[in-house]
Amino acid sequence: MTDDDAVAGSPADLARQLRDAADQLMAGWTAAAGSMSGGVPLSRPAMPQFPALPATMSAQQVQQVLDDLSARRVQVQTLRDQLSTFDEQLGMLEASLRPVVEWTRTWAALEKSVSDFWRAGGGAGSS
């Protein structure tokens, strides 16, 4: 083992490495705080984006389900309103056609009586 190897593993070297890491961490925090307060930020790479916590994801998922259910209820209400309007229109058409049915039955009965009259008269006159 050389003297360099002994110094590299010494407590003083470890303390120096820890101090350098702490200085880098503080420089990053200082830069972030400076950018929030309008100061000139130091050029540091952006913090990595951490994944959402499971509880946050669950809350987002439940919120999406609630939003979807709300949207579907609006669709059902709209469809219900449209069907109600359509039912009213069918009722008006039905009410409008009832007199036509009565008129058609009366007309058919008149045609039958006239055709029976001509058949009976035509058959009697030819004998």
N, CA, C and O atoms as a GROMACS GRO file, in nm:
protein
  508
    1MET      N    1   0.085  -0.116   0.000
    1MET     CA    2   0.000   0.000   0.000
    1MET      C    3   0.090   0.123   0.000
    1MET      O    4   0.185   0.131   0.078
    2THR      N    5   0.060   0.216  -0.087
    2THR     CA    6   0.141   0.338  -0.097
    2THR      C    7   0.085   0.445  -0.005
    2THR      O    8  -0.022   0.428   0.053
    3ASP      N    9   0.160   0.554   0.009
    3ASP     CA   10   0.114   0.664   0.093
    3ASP      C   11  -0.009   0.732   0.032
    3ASP      O   12  -0.096   0.780   0.105
    4ASP      N   13  -0.018   0.736  -0.103
    4ASP     CA   14  -0.135   0.796  -0.170
    4ASP      C   15  -0.261   0.715  -0.140
    4ASP      O   16  -0.368   0.772  -0.118
    5ASP      N   17  -0.248   0.581  -0.139
    5ASP     CA   18  -0.363   0.496  -0.109
    5ASP      C   19  -0.407   0.517   0.036
    5ASP      O   20  -0.526   0.517   0.065
    6ALA      N   21  -0.312   0.534   0.125
    6ALA     CA   22  -0.345   0.554   0.266
    6ALA      C   23  -0.413   0.688   0.285
    6ALA      O   24  -0.505   0.699   0.366
    7VAL      N   25  -0.368   0.792   0.211
    7VAL     CA   26  -0.428   0.924   0.223
    7VAL      C   27  -0.566   0.926   0.161
    7VAL      O   28  -0.657   0.992   0.213
    8ALA      N   29  -0.585   0.853   0.050
    8ALA     CA   30  -0.714   0.851  -0.019
    8ALA      C   31  -0.821   0.791   0.070
    8ALA      O   32  -0.937   0.830   0.061
    9GLY      N   33  -0.786   0.697   0.154
    9GLY     CA   34  -0.884   0.632   0.241
    9GLY      C   35  -0.886   0.692   0.379
    9GLY      O   36  -0.951   0.637   0.468
   10SER      N   37  -0.820   0.800   0.400
   10SER     CA   38  -0.812   0.858   0.534
   10SER      C   39  -0.941   0.931   0.568
   10SER      O   40  -1.018   0.969   0.480
   11PRO      N   41  -0.964   0.952   0.698
   11PRO     CA   42  -1.083   1.025   0.739
   11PRO      C   43  -1.082   1.168   0.687
   11PRO      O   44  -1.190   1.223   0.662
   12ALA      N   45  -0.969   1.229   0.670
   12ALA     CA   46  -0.962   1.365   0.619
   12ALA      C   47  -1.011   1.370   0.474
   12ALA      O   48  -1.081   1.463   0.435
   13ASP      N   49  -0.973   1.270   0.395
   13ASP     CA   50  -1.018   1.264   0.254
   13ASP      C   51  -1.169   1.243   0.247
   13ASP      O   52  -1.236   1.305   0.165
   14LEU      N   53  -1.220   1.158   0.332
   14LEU     CA   54  -1.364   1.133   0.336
   14LEU      C   55  -1.439   1.261   0.375
   14LEU      O   56  -1.544   1.294   0.319
   15ALA      N   57  -1.383   1.333   0.473
   15ALA     CA   58  -1.446   1.458   0.515
   15ALA      C   59  -1.444   1.560   0.402
   15ALA      O   60  -1.541   1.632   0.381
   16ARG      N   61  -1.332   1.566   0.328
   16ARG     CA   62  -1.322   1.658   0.215
   16ARG      C   63  -1.425   1.624   0.107
   16ARG      O   64  -1.488   1.714   0.052
   17GLN      N   65  -1.443   1.496   0.076
   17GLN     CA   66  -1.540   1.453  -0.024
   17GLN      C   67  -1.683   1.487   0.020
   17GLN      O   68  -1.765   1.531  -0.061
   18LEU      N   69  -1.712   1.466   0.147
   18LEU     CA   70  -1.845   1.500   0.199
   18LEU      C   71  -1.869   1.651   0.192
   18LEU      O   72  -1.978   1.696   0.159
   19ARG      N   73  -1.762   1.729   0.225
   19ARG     CA   74  -1.776   1.874   0.220
   19ARG      C   75  -1.799   1.921   0.076
   19ARG      O   76  -1.880   2.011   0.054
   20ASP      N   77  -1.729   1.862  -0.022
   20ASP     CA   78  -1.749   1.896  -0.162
   20ASP      C   79  -1.892   1.864  -0.207
   20ASP      O   80  -1.955   1.943  -0.277
   21ALA      N   81  -1.942   1.749  -0.166
   21ALA     CA   82  -2.079   1.710  -0.202
   21ALA      C   83  -2.179   1.807  -0.140
   21ALA      O   84  -2.276   1.845  -0.206
   22ALA      N   85  -2.156   1.847  -0.014
   22ALA     CA   86  -2.246   1.942   0.053
   22ALA      C   87  -2.240   2.078  -0.016
   22ALA      O   88  -2.343   2.144  -0.031
   23ASP      N   89  -2.120   2.121  -0.059
   23ASP     CA   90  -2.107   2.248  -0.130
   23ASP      C   91  -2.183   2.245  -0.262
   23ASP      O   92  -2.249   2.343  -0.298
   24GLN      N   93  -2.174   2.134  -0.333
   24GLN     CA   94  -2.247   2.122  -0.460
   24GLN      C   95  -2.398   2.125  -0.436
   24GLN      O   96  -2.472   2.187  -0.512
   25LEU      N   97  -2.443   2.058  -0.330
   25LEU     CA   98  -2.584   2.056  -0.297
   25LEU      C   99  -2.632   2.196  -0.260
   25LEU      O  100  -2.739   2.239  -0.305
   26MET      N  101  -2.556   2.266  -0.181
   26MET     CA  102  -2.592   2.403  -0.142
   26MET      C  103  -2.593   2.497  -0.263
   26MET      O  104  -2.678   2.584  -0.273
   27ALA      N  105  -2.498   2.478  -0.354
   27ALA     CA  106  -2.494   2.562  -0.474
   27ALA      C  107  -2.621   2.540  -0.556
   27ALA      O  108  -2.675   2.635  -0.613
   28GLY      N  109  -2.666   2.417  -0.564
   28GLY     CA  110  -2.790   2.387  -0.636
   28GLY      C  111  -2.911   2.451  -0.571
   28GLY      O  112  -2.996   2.508  -0.640
   29TRP      N  113  -2.920   2.443  -0.438
   29TRP     CA  114  -3.031   2.504  -0.366
   29TRP      C  115  -3.027   2.655  -0.378
   29TRP      O  116  -3.131   2.720  -0.393
   30THR      N  117  -2.907   2.713  -0.372
   30THR     CA  118  -2.893   2.858  -0.386
   30THR      C  119  -2.938   2.902  -0.524
   30THR      O  120  -3.005   3.004  -0.538
   31ALA      N  121  -2.901   2.826  -0.626
   31ALA     CA  122  -2.942   2.859  -0.763
   31ALA      C  123  -3.094   2.851  -0.778
   31ALA      O  124  -3.155   2.936  -0.843
   32ALA      N  125  -3.152   2.749  -0.720
   32ALA     CA  126  -3.298   2.734  -0.729
   32ALA      C  127  -3.368   2.848  -0.656
   32ALA      O  128  -3.466   2.903  -0.707
   33ALA      N  129  -3.319   2.884  -0.539
   33ALA     CA  130  -3.380   2.994  -0.464
   33ALA      C  131  -3.361   3.126  -0.538
   33ALA      O  132  -3.451   3.210  -0.537
   34GLY      N  133  -3.247   3.145  -0.602
   34GLY     CA  134  -3.222   3.268  -0.678
   34GLY      C  135  -3.313   3.278  -0.798
   34GLY      O  136  -3.358   3.387  -0.832
   35SER      N  137  -3.343   3.166  -0.863
   35SER     CA  138  -3.431   3.171  -0.979
   35SER      C  139  -3.574   3.200  -0.938
   35SER      O  140  -3.649   3.260  -1.015
   36MET      N  141  -3.615   3.159  -0.817
   36MET     CA  142  -3.750   3.186  -0.770
   36MET      C  143  -3.766   3.332  -0.728
   36MET      O  144  -3.873   3.390  -0.742
   37SER      N  145  -3.659   3.391  -0.676
   37SER     CA  146  -3.669   3.529  -0.628
   37SER      C  147  -3.635   3.630  -0.737
   37SER      O  148  -3.635   3.750  -0.710
   38GLY      N  149  -3.608   3.586  -0.857
   38GLY     CA  150  -3.581   3.677  -0.968
   38GLY      C  151  -3.433   3.702  -0.988
   38GLY      O  152  -3.395   3.777  -1.078
   39GLY      N  153  -3.348   3.642  -0.908
   39GLY     CA  154  -3.205   3.657  -0.925
   39GLY      C  155  -3.156   3.580  -1.044
   39GLY      O  156  -3.231   3.503  -1.105
   40VAL      N  157  -3.032   3.598  -1.078
   40VAL     CA  158  -2.974   3.526  -1.192
   40VAL      C  159  -2.936   3.386  -1.145
   40VAL      O  160  -2.851   3.372  -1.057
   41PRO      N  161  -2.998   3.284  -1.201
   41PRO     CA  162  -2.967   3.149  -1.156
   41PRO      C  163  -2.832   3.102  -1.210
   41PRO      O  164  -2.788   3.143  -1.317
   42LEU      N  165  -2.770   3.017  -1.132
   42LEU     CA  166  -2.648   2.954  -1.178
   42LEU      C  167  -2.686   2.845  -1.278
   42LEU      O  168  -2.796   2.790  -1.270
   43SER      N  169  -2.598   2.816  -1.369
   43SER     CA  170  -2.631   2.714  -1.469
   43SER      C  171  -2.610   2.577  -1.408
   43SER      O  172  -2.498   2.527  -1.398
   44ARG      N  173  -2.721   2.517  -1.369
   44ARG     CA  174  -2.722   2.384  -1.312
   44ARG      C  175  -2.819   2.300  -1.392
   44ARG      O  176  -2.918   2.352  -1.442
   45PRO      N  177  -2.794   2.174  -1.404
   45PRO     CA  178  -2.891   2.091  -1.474
   45PRO      C  179  -3.022   2.085  -1.395
   45PRO      O  180  -3.023   2.097  -1.272
   46ALA      N  181  -3.130   2.066  -1.466
   46ALA     CA  182  -3.262   2.060  -1.403
   46ALA      C  183  -3.273   1.938  -1.315
   46ALA      O  184  -3.211   1.834  -1.339
   47MET      N  185  -3.354   1.953  -1.212
   47MET     CA  186  -3.377   1.840  -1.121
   47MET      C  187  -3.454   1.733  -1.197
   47MET      O  188  -3.541   1.764  -1.278
   48PRO      N  189  -3.423   1.608  -1.171
   48PRO     CA  190  -3.497   1.501  -1.240
   48PRO      C  191  -3.642   1.499  -1.192
   48PRO      O  192  -3.672   1.532  -1.078
   49GLN      N  193  -3.730   1.460  -1.281
   49GLN     CA  194  -3.872   1.451  -1.249
   49GLN      C  195  -3.896   1.318  -1.178
   49GLN      O  196  -3.872   1.211  -1.234
   50PHE      N  197  -3.944   1.327  -1.056
   50PHE     CA  198  -3.971   1.206  -0.981
   50PHE      C  199  -4.110   1.155  -1.015
   50PHE      O  200  -4.199   1.234  -1.044
   51PRO      N  201  -4.129   1.023  -1.013
   51PRO     CA  202  -4.263   0.970  -1.040
   51PRO      C  203  -4.360   1.010  -0.928
   51PRO      O  204  -4.319   1.036  -0.814
   52ALA      N  205  -4.487   1.015  -0.963
   52ALA     CA  206  -4.588   1.051  -0.864
   52ALA      C  207  -4.598   0.943  -0.758
   52ALA      O  208  -4.576   0.825  -0.786
   53LEU      N  209  -4.630   0.984  -0.639
   53LEU     CA  210  -4.647   0.889  -0.530
   53LEU      C  211  -4.773   0.807  -0.554
   53LEU      O  212  -4.865   0.854  -0.620
   54PRO      N  213  -4.778   0.685  -0.501
   54PRO     CA  214  -4.896   0.600  -0.525
   54PRO      C  215  -5.026   0.664  -0.480
   54PRO      O  216  -5.127   0.650  -0.549
   55ALA      N  217  -5.026   0.734  -0.368
   55ALA     CA  218  -5.151   0.797  -0.322
   55ALA      C  219  -5.193   0.908  -0.418
   55ALA      O  220  -5.312   0.926  -0.443
   56THR      N  221  -5.097   0.981  -0.471
   56THR     CA  222  -5.128   1.087  -0.567
   56THR      C  223  -5.185   1.027  -0.694
   56THR      O  224  -5.282   1.079  -0.749
   57MET      N  225  -5.124   0.918  -0.739
   57MET     CA  226  -5.176   0.853  -0.860
   57MET      C  227  -5.317   0.802  -0.836
   57MET      O  228  -5.403   0.815  -0.923
   58SER      N  229  -5.342   0.743  -0.720
   58SER     CA  230  -5.475   0.692  -0.691
   58SER      C  231  -5.576   0.805  -0.688
   58SER      O  232  -5.687   0.791  -0.741
   59ALA      N  233  -5.540   0.917  -0.628
   59ALA     CA  234  -5.632   1.031  -0.624
   59ALA      C  235  -5.661   1.081  -0.764
   59ALA      O  236  -5.775   1.115  -0.796
   60GLN      N  237  -5.558   1.087  -0.848
   60GLN     CA  238  -5.578   1.131  -0.986
   60GLN      C  239  -5.667   1.033  -1.062
   60GLN      O  240  -5.753   1.074  -1.139
   61GLN      N  241  -5.646   0.905  -1.039
   61GLN     CA  242  -5.726   0.804  -1.107
   61GLN      C  243  -5.872   0.812  -1.063
   61GLN      O  244  -5.963   0.802  -1.146
   62VAL      N  245  -5.894   0.828  -0.933
   62VAL     CA  246  -6.031   0.839  -0.883
   62VAL      C  247  -6.097   0.965  -0.937
   62VAL      O  248  -6.215   0.964  -0.972
   63GLN      N  249  -6.021   1.074  -0.945
   63GLN     CA  250  -6.075   1.199  -1.000
   63GLN      C  251  -6.113   1.181  -1.146
   63GLN      O  252  -6.216   1.232  -1.191
   64GLN      N  253  -6.031   1.107  -1.222
   64GLN     CA  254  -6.063   1.080  -1.362
   64GLN      C  255  -6.191   0.998  -1.374
   64GLN      O  256  -6.272   1.022  -1.463
   65VAL      N  257  -6.208   0.900  -1.285
   65VAL     CA  258  -6.330   0.819  -1.286
   65VAL      C  259  -6.451   0.907  -1.255
   65VAL      O  260  -6.555   0.896  -1.320
   66LEU      N  261  -6.437   0.994  -1.154
   66LEU     CA  262  -6.548   1.084  -1.120
   66LEU      C  263  -6.581   1.177  -1.235
   66LEU      O  264  -6.699   1.201  -1.264
   67ASP      N  265  -6.480   1.231  -1.301
   67ASP     CA  266  -6.504   1.319  -1.416
   67ASP      C  267  -6.574   1.243  -1.528
   67ASP      O  268  -6.665   1.297  -1.592
   68ASP      N  269  -6.533   1.118  -1.551
   68ASP     CA  270  -6.595   1.037  -1.656
   68ASP      C  271  -6.740   1.007  -1.621
   68ASP      O  272  -6.828   1.014  -1.708
   69LEU      N  273  -6.767   0.974  -1.494
   69LEU     CA  274  -6.904   0.947  -1.452
   69LEU      C  275  -6.991   1.071  -1.467
   69LEU      O  276  -7.106   1.062  -1.512
   70SER      N  277  -6.939   1.185  -1.431
   70SER     CA  278  -7.013   1.310  -1.445
   70SER      C  279  -7.047   1.336  -1.591
   70SER      O  280  -7.159   1.376  -1.624
   71ALA      N  281  -6.950   1.315  -1.678
   71ALA     CA  282  -6.973   1.337  -1.822
   71ALA      C  283  -7.079   1.239  -1.875
   71ALA      O  284  -7.163   1.277  -1.956
   72ARG      N  285  -7.074   1.116  -1.829
   72ARG     CA  286  -7.174   1.017  -1.874
   72ARG      C  287  -7.313   1.053  -1.823
   72ARG      O  288  -7.411   1.035  -1.895
   73ARG      N  289  -7.322   1.104  -1.701
   73ARG     CA  290  -7.453   1.144  -1.649
   73ARG      C  291  -7.509   1.260  -1.730
   73ARG      O  292  -7.630   1.266  -1.755
   74VAL      N  293  -7.424   1.351  -1.772
   74VAL     CA  294  -7.469   1.462  -1.858
   74VAL      C  295  -7.520   1.406  -1.990
   74VAL      O  296  -7.622   1.452  -2.042
   75GLN      N  297  -7.449   1.308  -2.045
   75GLN     CA  298  -7.492   1.246  -2.171
   75GLN      C  299  -7.629   1.178  -2.154
   75GLN      O  300  -7.716   1.190  -2.240
   76VAL      N  301  -7.647   1.107  -2.042
   76VAL     CA  302  -7.774   1.038  -2.018
   76VAL      C  303  -7.886   1.140  -2.002
   76VAL      O  304  -7.996   1.119  -2.054
   77GLN      N  305  -7.862   1.248  -1.930
   77GLN     CA  306  -7.964   1.352  -1.913
   77GLN      C  307  -8.001   1.414  -2.048
   77GLN      O  308  -8.118   1.437  -2.076
   78THR      N  309  -7.900   1.440  -2.131
   78THR     CA  310  -7.926   1.495  -2.264
   78THR      C  311  -8.009   1.397  -2.347
   78THR      O  312  -8.104   1.437  -2.414
   79LEU      N  313  -7.973   1.270  -2.342
   79LEU     CA  314  -8.047   1.168  -2.415
   79LEU      C  315  -8.190   1.158  -2.363
   79LEU      O  316  -8.284   1.143  -2.441
   80ARG      N  317  -8.207   1.165  -2.230
   80ARG     CA  318  -8.340   1.160  -2.170
   80ARG      C  319  -8.425   1.278  -2.220
   80ARG      O  320  -8.542   1.261  -2.253
   81ASP      N  321  -8.365   1.396  -2.225
   81ASP     CA  322  -8.438   1.513  -2.274
   81ASP      C  323  -8.476   1.496  -2.421
   81ASP      O  324  -8.588   1.530  -2.460
   82GLN      N  325  -8.384   1.443  -2.501
   82GLN     CA  326  -8.412   1.422  -2.643
   82GLN      C  327  -8.524   1.320  -2.661
   82GLN      O  328  -8.612   1.337  -2.745
   83LEU      N  329  -8.519   1.211  -2.581
   83LEU     CA  330  -8.623   1.108  -2.592
   83LEU      C  331  -8.758   1.163  -2.546
   83LEU      O  332  -8.860   1.128  -2.604
   84SER      N  333  -8.760   1.247  -2.445
   84SER     CA  334  -8.885   1.308  -2.399
   84SER      C  335  -8.944   1.396  -2.509
   84SER      O  336  -9.064   1.392  -2.534
   85THR      N  337  -8.860   1.475  -2.573
   85THR     CA  338  -8.906   1.559  -2.683
   85THR      C  339  -8.958   1.474  -2.798
   85THR      O  340  -9.061   1.506  -2.858
   86PHE      N  341  -8.887   1.366  -2.830
   86PHE     CA  342  -8.930   1.277  -2.938
   86PHE      C  343  -9.063   1.211  -2.904
   86PHE      O  344  -9.149   1.196  -2.991
   87ASP      N  345  -9.081   1.172  -2.776
   87ASP     CA  346  -9.206   1.111  -2.733
   87ASP      C  347  -9.322   1.210  -2.749
   87ASP      O  348  -9.431   1.171  -2.792
   88GLU      N  349  -9.299   1.337  -2.714
   88GLU     CA  350  -9.402   1.438  -2.731
   88GLU      C  351  -9.438   1.455  -2.879
   88GLU      O  352  -9.555   1.470  -2.914
   89GLN      N  353  -9.337   1.454  -2.965
   89GLN     CA  354  -9.362   1.467  -3.109
   89GLN      C  355  -9.442   1.347  -3.161
   89GLN      O  356  -9.532   1.364  -3.243
   90LEU      N  357  -9.408   1.227  -3.114
   90LEU     CA  358  -9.484   1.108  -3.156
   90LEU      C  359  -9.629   1.117  -3.108
   90LEU      O  360  -9.721   1.078  -3.180
   91GLY      N  361  -9.648   1.168  -2.986
   91GLY     CA  362  -9.785   1.185  -2.934
   91GLY      C  363  -9.865   1.282  -3.019
   91GLY      O  364  -9.983   1.257  -3.047
   92MET      N  365  -9.804   1.393  -3.060
   92MET     CA  366  -9.873   1.490  -3.145
   92MET      C  367  -9.906   1.429  -3.281
   92MET      O  368 -10.014   1.452  -3.335
   93LEU      N  369  -9.812   1.350  -3.337
   93LEU     CA  370  -9.838   1.285  -3.465
   93LEU      C  371  -9.953   1.186  -3.453
   93LEU      O  372 -10.039   1.178  -3.540
   94GLU      N  373  -9.954   1.109  -3.343
   94GLU     CA  374 -10.060   1.013  -3.320
   94GLU      C  375 -10.196   1.084  -3.308
   94GLU      O  376 -10.296   1.039  -3.366
   95ALA      N  377 -10.199   1.193  -3.233
   95ALA     CA  378 -10.324   1.268  -3.218
   95ALA      C  379 -10.369   1.328  -3.352
   95ALA      O  380 -10.488   1.338  -3.380
   96SER      N  381 -10.271   1.368  -3.435
   96SER     CA  382 -10.305   1.425  -3.566
   96SER      C  383 -10.358   1.318  -3.662
   96SER      O  384 -10.440   1.348  -3.748
   97LEU      N  385 -10.311   1.196  -3.648
   97LEU     CA  386 -10.353   1.090  -3.741
   97LEU      C  387 -10.485   1.025  -3.704
   97LEU      O  388 -10.547   0.962  -3.790
   98ARG      N  389 -10.531   1.038  -3.581
   98ARG     CA  390 -10.658   0.976  -3.541
   98ARG      C  391 -10.775   1.026  -3.628
   98ARG      O  392 -10.854   0.944  -3.674
   99PRO      N  393 -10.789   1.156  -3.653
   99PRO     CA  394 -10.900   1.200  -3.741
   99PRO      C  395 -10.884   1.147  -3.884
   99PRO      O  396 -10.983   1.119  -3.952
  100VAL      N  397 -10.759   1.132  -3.928
  100VAL     CA  398 -10.737   1.080  -4.064
  100VAL      C  399 -10.785   0.936  -4.072
  100VAL      O  400 -10.843   0.895  -4.173
  101VAL      N  401 -10.760   0.858  -3.966
  101VAL     CA  402 -10.805   0.718  -3.964
  101VAL      C  403 -10.958   0.714  -3.969
  101VAL      O  404 -11.016   0.636  -4.044
  102GLU      N  405 -11.024   0.798  -3.891
  102GLU     CA  406 -11.171   0.802  -3.892
  102GLU      C  407 -11.224   0.844  -4.029
  102GLU      O  408 -11.320   0.786  -4.080
  103TRP      N  409 -11.161   0.945  -4.087
  103TRP     CA  410 -11.203   0.991  -4.219
  103TRP      C  411 -11.185   0.880  -4.322
  103TRP      O  412 -11.271   0.859  -4.408
  104THR      N  413 -11.070   0.806  -4.315
  104THR     CA  414 -11.042   0.698  -4.409
  104THR      C  415 -11.145   0.586  -4.393
  104THR      O  416 -11.191   0.530  -4.493
  105ARG      N  417 -11.182   0.553  -4.269
  105ARG     CA  418 -11.284   0.449  -4.246
  105ARG      C  419 -11.419   0.493  -4.304
  105ARG      O  420 -11.489   0.414  -4.368
  106THR      N  421 -11.454   0.618  -4.283
  106THR     CA  422 -11.581   0.670  -4.337
  106THR      C  423 -11.578   0.666  -4.489
  106THR      O  424 -11.676   0.627  -4.553
  107TRP      N  425 -11.468   0.707  -4.547
  107TRP     CA  426 -11.455   0.706  -4.692
  107TRP      C  427 -11.462   0.564  -4.746
  107TRP      O  428 -11.527   0.540  -4.848
  108ALA      N  429 -11.397   0.469  -4.680
  108ALA     CA  430 -11.402   0.329  -4.723
  108ALA      C  431 -11.545   0.275  -4.716
  108ALA      O  432 -11.588   0.202  -4.804
  109ALA      N  433 -11.618   0.310  -4.610
  109ALA     CA  434 -11.756   0.264  -4.598
  109ALA      C  435 -11.842   0.324  -4.710
  109ALA      O  436 -11.928   0.255  -4.765
  110LEU      N  437 -11.820   0.452  -4.743
  110LEU     CA  438 -11.894   0.516  -4.852
  110LEU      C  439 -11.863   0.448  -4.985
  110LEU      O  440 -11.954   0.419  -5.063
  111GLU      N  441 -11.735   0.423  -5.012
  111GLU     CA  442 -11.698   0.354  -5.136
  111GLU      C  443 -11.764   0.216  -5.144
  111GLU      O  444 -11.810   0.176  -5.251
  112LYS      N  445 -11.768   0.145  -5.034
  112LYS     CA  446 -11.828   0.011  -5.033
  112LYS      C  447 -11.977   0.020  -5.062
  112LYS      O  448 -12.031  -0.060  -5.140
  113SER      N  449 -12.045   0.117  -5.001
  113SER     CA  450 -12.189   0.128  -5.025
  113SER      C  451 -12.219   0.169  -5.169
  113SER      O  452 -12.315   0.120  -5.229
  114VAL      N  453 -12.136   0.259  -5.224
  114VAL     CA  454 -12.157   0.300  -5.364
  114VAL      C  455 -12.128   0.184  -5.457
  114VAL      O  456 -12.203   0.161  -5.551
  115SER      N  457 -12.020   0.112  -5.432
  115SER     CA  458 -11.988   0.000  -5.521
  115SER      C  459 -12.092  -0.111  -5.507
  115SER      O  460 -12.124  -0.178  -5.606
  116ASP      N  461 -12.146  -0.133  -5.386
  116ASP     CA  462 -12.254  -0.233  -5.370
  116ASP      C  463 -12.380  -0.189  -5.445
  116ASP      O  464 -12.450  -0.271  -5.504
  117PHE      N  465 -12.407  -0.057  -5.441
  117PHE     CA  466 -12.523  -0.004  -5.513
  117PHE      C  467 -12.509  -0.026  -5.662
  117PHE      O  468 -12.605  -0.069  -5.727
  118TRP      N  469 -12.394   0.002  -5.719
  118TRP     CA  470 -12.375  -0.015  -5.863
  118TRP      C  471 -12.374  -0.160  -5.902
  118TRP      O  472 -12.424  -0.196  -6.008
  119ARG      N  473 -12.317  -0.246  -5.817
  119ARG     CA  474 -12.317  -0.388  -5.848
  119ARG      C  475 -12.461  -0.442  -5.844
  119ARG      O  476 -12.505  -0.516  -5.931
  120ALA      N  477 -12.529  -0.403  -5.741
  120ALA     CA  478 -12.667  -0.451  -5.730
  120ALA      C  479 -12.754  -0.396  -5.844
  120ALA      O  480 -12.835  -0.468  -5.901
  121GLY      N  481 -12.736  -0.267  -5.875
  121GLY     CA  482 -12.814  -0.207  -5.984
  121GLY      C  483 -12.772  -0.261  -6.120
  121GLY      O  484 -12.857  -0.285  -6.205
  122GLY      N  485 -12.644  -0.280  -6.141
  122GLY     CA  486 -12.594  -0.331  -6.268
  122GLY      C  487 -12.633  -0.475  -6.292
  122GLY      O  488 -12.662  -0.515  -6.404
  123GLY      N  489 -12.634  -0.551  -6.186
  123GLY     CA  490 -12.672  -0.694  -6.195
  123GLY      C  491 -12.821  -0.708  -6.220
  123GLY      O  492 -12.860  -0.800  -6.292
  124ALA      N  493 -12.907  -0.622  -6.165
  124ALA     CA  494 -13.051  -0.629  -6.180
  124ALA      C  495 -13.093  -0.579  -6.316
  124ALA      O  496 -13.188  -0.633  -6.374
  125GLY      N  497 -13.025  -0.477  -6.370
  125GLY     CA  498 -13.062  -0.422  -6.500
  125GLY      C  499 -13.021  -0.511  -6.617
  125GLY      O  500 -13.080  -0.497  -6.724
  126SER      N  501 -12.928  -0.596  -6.603
  126SER     CA  502 -12.880  -0.680  -6.712
  126SER      C  503 -12.960  -0.807  -6.724
  126SER      O  504 -12.948  -0.875  -6.826
  127SER      N  505 -13.043  -0.845  -6.625
  127SER     CA  506 -13.120  -0.970  -6.632
  127SER      C  507 -13.247  -0.955  -6.707
  127SER      O  508 -13.322  -1.051  -6.721
   0.00000   0.00000   0.00000
